[in-house]
Amino acid sequence: MDYFDADLHIHSPHSIAVSKNMNLDTMLENSRKKGLKILGTGDITQPDWRNYLKLNLKFNKGVYSYKEINFIVQTELEDKESIHHIVLLPDLNAAERLEEKIKVYTKDTSLYFAGRPHVHLSAPELVEIIEELNGIIGPAHAFTPFKSIFRSNKYSTLEQCYGSNVNKIYFLELGLSADTYIADRMKCLENITFLSNSDAHSEGIQSLGREFNRFYIEEPSFDEIVKAIKRIDGRKIVLNVGLEPRLGKYPMMFCRDCRIRVKLYLKNEIPNHLKNLPIKKSINEEYIMEDQFINYIFETEEGLNNFRKQISEEKILCIKCLSRNKKSPILLGVFDRVAEIADFKEPHHPAHRPLYLDIIPLIEMIRAIRGVKSSKSKLVLRTYEELINRYGTEFEILTNEKITEDLIKDGHEKLAKLLKAFRNREIEFIPGGGGKYGEIQLDEI
């Protein structure tokens, strides 16, 4: 058996807000740089995209491929409760049959405008359809505040969502604002395999493979991927790699309208940078206002928890929006939603759980070190290409400690220190929220 790095959730140019340059050649080029060996096809129920893949992918011994990149037939479906699910299928024939089965439950019955179709069926009903096609299905970006199984006012366990079909759910996709340490606070997930996928809307190196899974399998086929997800016959995932949750778009609470982020503090735990700022008073709460944050201050933990509960019920309106005569609720981010539904205060990792490496794409490290705003700047891209040409693929640079030592010898000390800091979980962050990515603090690197 061998190791294969895989990103099993991408999209196509036929989905909303996806790069029109996304095609097999551009994905191939950047997969080579990243070190990706297996990709999901993305949007396989969309007829034009499926026909494009059908014409260009080779099928041999159960494996679809385009040159040296292998593909697993994959799509994302939205059920009648607006929960998103990842679907993996054995072949393109199954994809065509899936299109036939679901199109009568969609507004766009041709599916030409639905890269990620909304299907008026429940989650258990979707499970049954996918099982008939010999595929597998599981929650997509399971913790995000929008379109996910565990969002506010939705479900707190897998069984609540999938009912009697919960025993047919073998995997869950973590999403950019969650990792193993967050998800393993929930008892209902202890037997579930976690996937860390990019949900890429672009072929770019900053998007494709920004999260990936390292599979230990015989070959890059659907059957082997399923065995690894089910952890049978020695097949398994040996490493999950993904964005540190605080760097995602939704770890913190935020206003639905203006997207300002919200923090809750006990009075005796106010950080130093807030202590000299004026404390204001709303109806019942005290708060400190910053440009990007509303910081609520509480005398007791009970008061803080009650306030969080009111936020989860969307009863707390944004102070900033109210000052502009708008009424917009504060929404829970991933961290607070998990705190609300978790069974454990600290993660309980089951024996089968692989290591999770919290990290950011190499291009973003270079951008941060260089102090450049755009990851598409010529300086950043040139540095990226030089590193890839010198040390191998991006995934090797991110995960291979021997390469980190070589970086030090070759004068890339700051990058090496940053890689080590990520591996040792020593990075300081400005958490993201409300659709804005978080930032790393480089002062100590």
C-alpha positions as CSV (number, residue, x, y, z in Angstrom):
1,M,0.0,0.0,0.0
2,D,1.0,3.6,-0.4
3,Y,0.2,7.2,0.6
4,F,-2.0,9.5,-1.5
5,D,-2.9,13.1,-0.6
6,A,-6.5,13.8,-1.6
7,D,-8.9,16.8,-1.7
8,L,-12.3,15.3,-2.0
9,H,-14.5,18.4,-2.2
10,I,-14.1,20.9,-5.0
11,H,-16.5,22.7,-7.4
12,S,-16.7,23.5,-11.1
13,P,-17.2,26.6,-13.2
14,H,-20.9,25.8,-13.2
15,S,-21.3,26.6,-9.5
16,I,-21.9,30.1,-8.1
17,A,-18.8,32.2,-7.5
18,V,-16.3,29.7,-9.0
19,S,-13.4,30.6,-11.2
20,K,-14.1,30.2,-14.9
21,N,-10.5,29.1,-15.3
22,M,-11.1,25.9,-13.3
23,N,-10.5,23.0,-15.7
24,L,-8.5,19.8,-15.8
25,D,-5.4,21.5,-17.1
26,T,-5.3,24.2,-14.5
27,M,-6.1,21.8,-11.7
28,L,-3.4,19.4,-13.0
29,E,-0.8,22.2,-13.0
30,N,-1.5,23.3,-9.4
31,S,-2.0,19.7,-8.1
32,R,1.5,18.9,-9.3
33,K,2.9,21.9,-7.3
34,K,0.8,21.0,-4.2
35,G,1.4,17.3,-4.2
36,L,-2.2,16.3,-4.7
37,K,-2.7,12.8,-6.1
38,I,-6.5,12.5,-5.8
39,L,-9.2,15.1,-6.4
40,G,-13.0,15.0,-6.2
41,T,-14.6,15.8,-9.5
42,G,-16.9,18.4,-8.1
43,D,-20.5,19.1,-9.3
44,I,-20.9,15.8,-11.1
45,T,-24.7,16.2,-11.5
46,Q,-24.2,19.2,-13.7
47,P,-24.5,17.8,-17.3
48,D,-22.0,20.0,-19.1
49,W,-19.3,19.4,-16.5
50,R,-20.0,15.7,-16.4
51,N,-19.8,15.5,-20.1
52,Y,-16.5,17.4,-20.1
53,L,-15.0,15.0,-17.6
54,K,-16.5,12.0,-19.4
55,L,-14.6,13.0,-22.6
56,N,-11.3,13.7,-20.9
57,L,-10.9,11.3,-18.0
58,K,-9.5,7.8,-18.6
59,F,-11.0,4.9,-16.7
60,N,-8.7,1.9,-16.0
61,K,-9.0,-0.7,-13.3
62,G,-11.6,1.2,-11.3
63,V,-9.6,4.5,-11.4
64,Y,-10.5,7.7,-13.3
65,S,-7.4,9.8,-14.2
66,Y,-6.2,12.8,-16.2
67,K,-2.5,12.3,-16.8
68,E,-1.1,11.6,-13.3
69,I,-4.0,13.1,-11.3
70,N,-6.8,10.7,-10.1
71,F,-10.4,11.6,-9.6
72,I,-13.2,10.3,-7.3
73,V,-16.7,11.1,-8.6
74,Q,-18.1,13.7,-6.2
75,T,-20.7,16.4,-5.7
76,E,-22.3,18.5,-3.0
77,L,-26.1,18.4,-2.5
78,E,-28.3,20.8,-0.4
79,D,-31.3,19.1,1.2
80,K,-34.7,20.7,1.9
81,E,-33.4,22.0,5.3
82,S,-30.5,23.8,3.5
83,I,-28.0,21.3,4.9
84,H,-25.1,20.6,2.6
85,H,-23.8,17.0,2.1
86,I,-20.7,15.6,0.3
87,V,-21.5,12.7,-2.0
88,L,-18.9,10.2,-3.3
89,L,-19.9,7.8,-6.1
90,P,-18.3,4.8,-7.7
91,D,-18.5,5.9,-11.4
92,L,-20.0,8.3,-13.9
93,N,-22.9,6.0,-14.6
94,A,-23.9,6.4,-10.9
95,A,-23.7,10.2,-11.4
96,E,-26.1,10.0,-14.3
97,R,-28.5,7.9,-12.3
98,L,-28.2,10.4,-9.4
99,E,-29.1,13.2,-11.8
100,E,-32.2,11.4,-12.9
101,K,-33.3,10.6,-9.3
102,I,-32.9,14.1,-7.9
103,K,-33.9,16.4,-10.8
104,V,-37.6,15.9,-10.1
105,Y,-37.0,17.4,-6.6
106,T,-35.2,20.5,-7.9
107,K,-36.6,23.8,-9.3
108,D,-34.0,23.6,-12.1
109,T,-35.1,20.2,-13.4
110,S,-32.4,20.2,-16.1
111,L,-29.7,20.9,-13.5
112,Y,-27.8,23.0,-16.0
113,F,-27.8,25.9,-13.6
114,A,-27.2,23.8,-10.5
115,G,-23.6,22.9,-9.8
116,R,-24.6,22.4,-6.2
117,P,-28.3,21.6,-6.5
118,H,-30.9,22.3,-3.8
119,V,-32.9,19.0,-3.6
120,H,-36.3,19.0,-1.9
121,L,-35.6,15.8,0.1
122,S,-34.7,15.2,3.7
123,A,-31.2,14.0,4.8
124,P,-32.4,10.4,5.4
125,E,-34.0,10.3,2.0
126,L,-30.7,11.4,0.4
127,V,-28.9,8.7,2.3
128,E,-31.2,6.1,0.8
129,I,-30.8,7.4,-2.7
130,I,-27.0,7.4,-2.4
131,E,-27.0,3.9,-0.9
132,E,-28.9,2.6,-3.9
133,L,-26.2,4.0,-6.1
134,N,-23.5,2.3,-4.0
135,G,-22.1,5.7,-3.0
136,I,-21.5,7.3,0.4
137,I,-22.7,10.6,1.9
138,G,-21.8,12.7,4.9
139,P,-22.1,16.3,6.2
140,A,-20.2,19.0,4.4
141,H,-18.4,21.8,6.3
142,A,-20.4,20.5,9.3
143,F,-19.8,23.4,11.8
144,T,-20.2,26.6,9.7
145,P,-23.0,29.0,10.6
146,F,-24.6,28.7,7.2
147,K,-25.9,25.5,5.4
148,S,-24.5,23.1,7.9
149,I,-25.8,20.3,10.1
150,F,-24.6,21.8,13.4
151,R,-25.4,25.5,12.8
152,S,-27.5,27.4,15.4
153,N,-31.0,26.3,15.8
154,K,-30.4,23.1,13.9
155,Y,-29.1,19.7,15.0
156,S,-26.7,18.8,17.9
157,T,-26.1,15.2,16.9
158,L,-25.8,13.2,13.7
159,E,-28.8,11.0,14.7
160,Q,-31.1,14.0,14.9
161,C,-30.4,14.8,11.3
162,Y,-30.1,11.3,9.7
163,G,-32.5,9.4,11.9
164,S,-32.5,5.6,11.5
165,N,-30.0,6.0,8.6
166,V,-27.3,7.4,10.9
167,N,-25.5,4.1,10.8
168,K,-24.8,4.7,7.1
169,I,-22.9,7.9,7.8
170,Y,-19.2,7.1,7.9
171,F,-17.6,10.5,7.4
172,L,-17.9,14.1,8.2
173,E,-16.2,17.1,6.6
174,L,-14.8,19.5,9.2
175,G,-14.7,22.7,7.1
176,L,-12.2,25.6,7.3
177,S,-13.3,26.8,10.8
178,A,-13.1,23.5,12.6
179,D,-10.5,20.8,13.2
180,T,-10.2,17.5,15.1
181,Y,-9.7,19.3,18.4
182,I,-13.1,21.0,18.0
183,A,-15.0,18.0,16.5
184,D,-13.8,15.5,19.1
185,R,-15.6,17.3,21.8
186,M,-18.8,15.7,20.5
187,K,-19.5,12.1,21.5
188,C,-21.7,11.4,18.5
189,L,-18.6,11.7,16.3
190,E,-16.3,9.3,18.0
191,N,-16.7,6.6,15.4
192,I,-16.8,8.9,12.4
193,T,-13.9,9.5,10.0
194,F,-13.0,13.2,9.6
195,L,-12.3,14.6,6.1
196,S,-10.4,17.9,5.7
197,N,-11.2,19.2,2.2
198,S,-10.8,22.6,0.5
199,D,-14.3,23.2,-0.9
200,A,-12.2,24.9,-3.6
201,H,-14.0,27.5,-5.8
202,S,-10.7,28.2,-7.6
203,E,-8.0,26.3,-9.3
204,G,-5.4,28.5,-7.6
205,I,-2.7,27.3,-5.2
206,Q,-4.2,29.4,-2.4
207,S,-7.5,27.4,-2.8
208,L,-7.1,24.0,-4.2
209,G,-5.8,21.6,-1.6
210,R,-5.7,24.2,1.2
211,E,-7.1,21.3,3.2
212,F,-6.3,17.7,2.4
213,N,-6.3,14.1,3.6
214,R,-3.4,11.6,3.5
215,F,-4.8,8.2,2.6
216,Y,-3.0,4.9,3.2
217,I,-4.5,2.7,0.4
218,E,-3.7,0.2,-2.3
219,E,-4.6,2.4,-5.2
220,P,-6.4,5.7,-5.8
221,S,-9.8,4.2,-6.5
222,F,-13.3,4.8,-5.1
223,D,-13.3,1.3,-3.5
224,E,-10.1,2.0,-1.7
225,I,-11.2,5.5,-0.6
226,V,-14.3,3.9,0.9
227,K,-12.3,1.2,2.7
228,A,-10.1,3.9,4.2
229,I,-13.1,6.0,5.3
230,K,-14.6,2.9,6.9
231,R,-11.2,1.9,8.3
232,I,-11.2,-1.6,7.1
233,D,-8.5,-4.0,5.7
234,G,-5.7,-1.8,7.0
235,R,-6.8,1.2,4.8
236,K,-7.1,4.5,6.7
237,I,-6.4,8.2,6.7
238,V,-3.1,8.8,8.5
239,L,-3.1,12.6,8.5
240,N,-5.6,15.5,8.2
241,V,-4.1,18.8,7.2
242,G,-6.2,22.0,7.3
243,L,-6.5,25.7,8.1
244,E,-6.1,26.5,11.8
245,P,-9.8,27.2,12.8
246,R,-9.1,30.7,14.1
247,L,-7.9,31.6,10.6
248,G,-11.2,30.5,9.0
249,K,-14.1,32.8,8.2
250,Y,-16.5,31.8,11.0
251,P,-14.9,30.8,14.3
252,M,-16.3,33.8,16.1
253,M,-19.7,35.3,16.7
254,F,-20.7,38.0,14.2
255,C,-23.4,40.3,13.1
256,R,-25.5,38.9,10.2
257,D,-25.6,42.3,8.4
258,C,-22.4,44.3,9.1
259,R,-20.3,41.2,10.0
260,I,-18.6,42.8,12.9
261,R,-17.1,40.2,15.2
262,V,-18.2,39.7,18.8
263,K,-16.2,38.5,21.9
264,L,-17.5,37.7,25.4
265,Y,-15.3,38.2,28.4
266,L,-15.6,37.9,32.2
267,K,-14.7,41.2,33.9
268,N,-11.6,39.7,35.6
269,E,-10.4,38.3,32.3
270,I,-10.4,41.4,30.1
271,P,-7.2,41.4,28.0
272,N,-4.7,44.2,28.6
273,H,-5.3,45.9,25.3
274,L,-8.9,46.6,26.2
275,K,-8.3,47.8,29.8
276,N,-7.7,51.4,28.8
277,L,-10.7,51.7,26.5
278,P,-14.0,53.1,27.7
279,I,-16.7,50.6,28.9
280,K,-20.2,51.5,27.5
281,K,-23.6,50.2,28.5
282,S,-26.4,48.8,26.4
283,I,-29.8,47.8,27.8
284,N,-28.4,45.2,30.2
285,E,-24.8,44.6,29.2
286,E,-21.5,46.4,29.3
287,Y,-19.3,46.4,26.2
288,I,-16.1,47.8,24.8
289,M,-16.2,48.9,21.1
290,E,-13.3,48.4,18.7
291,D,-13.1,48.8,14.9
292,Q,-13.6,45.1,14.1
293,F,-15.0,43.8,17.4
294,I,-17.7,44.3,20.0
295,N,-16.4,43.1,23.3
296,Y,-19.2,42.3,25.9
297,I,-18.2,42.2,29.5
298,F,-19.9,40.1,32.2
299,E,-19.6,39.9,36.0
300,T,-20.4,36.2,36.2
301,E,-20.0,33.1,34.0
302,E,-23.8,32.5,34.4
303,G,-24.5,35.9,32.8
304,L,-22.1,35.2,30.0
305,N,-23.7,31.8,29.3
306,N,-27.2,33.3,29.4
307,F,-26.1,35.9,26.9
308,R,-24.6,33.3,24.6
309,K,-27.9,31.3,24.8
310,Q,-29.8,34.4,23.7
311,I,-27.4,34.8,20.8
312,S,-28.0,31.2,19.8
313,E,-31.8,32.0,19.7
314,E,-31.0,35.2,17.6
315,K,-32.4,37.4,20.3
316,I,-29.4,39.8,20.6
317,L,-29.3,42.6,18.0
318,C,-26.0,44.2,16.8
319,I,-25.3,47.5,18.6
320,K,-23.5,48.9,15.6
321,C,-26.4,48.2,13.3
322,L,-28.9,49.6,15.8
323,S,-27.0,52.9,15.8
324,R,-27.8,53.1,12.1
325,N,-31.4,52.2,12.6
326,K,-31.0,48.6,11.4
327,K,-32.0,45.5,13.3
328,S,-29.6,42.6,12.6
329,P,-29.1,39.6,15.0
330,I,-25.7,38.4,16.3
331,L,-25.0,34.8,15.1
332,L,-22.9,32.2,16.8
333,G,-19.6,31.3,15.3
334,V,-18.2,27.8,15.2
335,F,-16.4,28.0,18.6
336,D,-19.5,29.2,20.6
337,R,-21.8,26.8,18.8
338,V,-19.6,23.8,19.6
339,A,-19.4,25.0,23.2
340,E,-23.2,25.0,23.3
341,I,-23.6,21.4,21.9
342,A,-20.4,19.7,22.9
343,D,-20.3,16.7,25.4
344,F,-16.8,17.3,26.5
345,K,-15.0,20.5,27.6
346,E,-11.7,19.1,26.1
347,P,-11.4,16.9,23.0
348,H,-11.6,13.1,23.5
349,H,-9.7,11.7,20.6
350,P,-10.6,8.0,19.8
351,A,-7.8,5.6,19.1
352,H,-8.4,5.6,15.3
353,R,-8.2,9.4,15.0
354,P,-5.1,10.5,13.0
355,L,-3.0,13.6,13.6
356,Y,-4.5,16.9,12.5
357,L,-1.9,19.5,11.3
358,D,-3.3,23.0,11.8
359,I,-1.5,25.1,9.1
360,I,-2.1,27.5,6.3
361,P,-1.1,27.2,2.6
362,L,2.5,27.9,1.8
363,I,1.5,30.8,-0.4
364,E,-0.1,32.5,2.6
365,M,3.0,31.9,4.7
366,I,5.1,33.6,2.1
367,R,2.7,36.5,1.8
368,A,2.7,37.1,5.6
369,I,6.5,36.8,5.9
370,R,7.0,39.2,3.0
371,G,4.4,41.7,4.4
372,V,2.5,41.7,1.1
373,K,-1.4,42.0,1.0
374,S,-2.0,39.8,-2.1
375,S,-1.0,36.2,-2.5
376,K,-1.0,36.8,-6.2
377,S,1.8,39.4,-6.2
378,K,4.8,38.7,-8.4
379,L,7.1,38.6,-5.5
380,V,5.1,36.1,-3.6
381,L,4.5,33.8,-6.6
382,R,8.2,34.0,-7.6
383,T,9.2,32.9,-4.1
384,Y,6.6,30.1,-4.1
385,E,8.0,28.8,-7.4
386,E,11.6,28.9,-6.1
387,L,10.7,26.9,-3.0
388,I,8.8,24.3,-5.0
389,N,11.6,23.9,-7.5
390,R,14.2,23.6,-4.7
391,Y,12.4,21.4,-2.1
392,G,9.6,19.5,-4.0
393,T,5.8,19.8,-3.6
394,E,4.1,22.2,-1.2
395,F,2.7,19.3,0.9
396,E,6.3,18.0,1.4
397,I,7.4,21.4,2.6
398,L,4.5,21.7,5.0
399,T,4.7,18.2,6.5
400,N,8.4,17.0,6.2
401,E,10.5,18.0,9.1
402,K,13.7,17.2,7.3
403,I,12.8,19.9,4.7
404,T,12.3,22.4,7.5
405,E,15.9,21.8,8.7
406,D,17.1,22.3,5.1
407,L,15.2,25.6,4.9
408,I,17.2,26.8,7.9
409,K,20.5,25.8,6.3
410,D,19.5,27.6,3.1
411,G,18.6,30.9,4.7
412,H,14.8,30.6,5.0
413,E,14.9,30.8,8.8
414,K,11.6,32.8,9.2
415,L,9.7,30.3,7.1
416,A,11.2,27.4,9.0
417,K,10.3,29.0,12.3
418,L,6.7,29.6,11.1
419,L,6.4,25.9,10.1
420,K,7.7,24.8,13.4
421,A,5.4,27.2,15.3
422,F,2.3,25.8,13.5
423,R,3.3,22.2,14.2
424,N,3.8,23.0,17.9
425,R,0.6,25.1,18.0
426,E,2.5,28.2,19.1
427,I,1.1,30.7,16.7
428,E,-0.8,33.8,18.0
429,F,-3.9,34.8,16.0
430,I,-6.5,37.5,15.3
431,P,-9.5,35.2,14.9
432,G,-11.7,35.5,11.8
433,G,-15.4,35.8,11.8
434,G,-18.4,37.0,9.7
435,G,-16.8,35.9,6.5
436,K,-13.4,37.5,7.1
437,Y,-10.4,35.3,7.4
438,G,-8.3,35.4,10.6
439,E,-4.7,36.6,10.6
440,I,-1.5,35.2,12.1
441,Q,0.8,37.3,14.4
442,L,4.4,37.2,13.3
443,D,5.9,39.4,16.0
444,E,7.4,36.5,17.8
445,I,8.5,34.5,14.8
